[in-house]
């Protein structure tokens, strides 16, 4: 299945893009996606520190992804 991934903040620099189409096996979960992203982009090794949103709603690692989902990778925000 194919999903769209949107990268925000530092993740854009780490992967060299702000979006991409990504292929996963059917019934893959957010956790599976995280593992695949780290394999493809080792700089995302701290991805468990990032928020993940699926179709504009924050998602747990156990959420099953579906064809056409839009996944946002949102790094922690700091400021003052």
Phi, psi and omega in degrees: 000157180245138175231162175257137177242131175250130179253138180235155175059223184298334181297330176300316179292323184291328181254348177079020181200157176259353175198159176195159173269136187228137178260136178222161174288155178303147178066019177292148178257172175301320179300317178298317177301315179303314180298318179294321179296319179294324177297317183281326182230083183306336178294346178270024184304336180262028185300336178293346176275351184265151172277145178238129176241138177241121182053045174069020174229135178302141187233148174275165181295337183272355181297131176278132179274154180232157176311131176085358178300151174248118183249128177253132176256114188241112180287162176302146180249133175231160180173182181199000000 
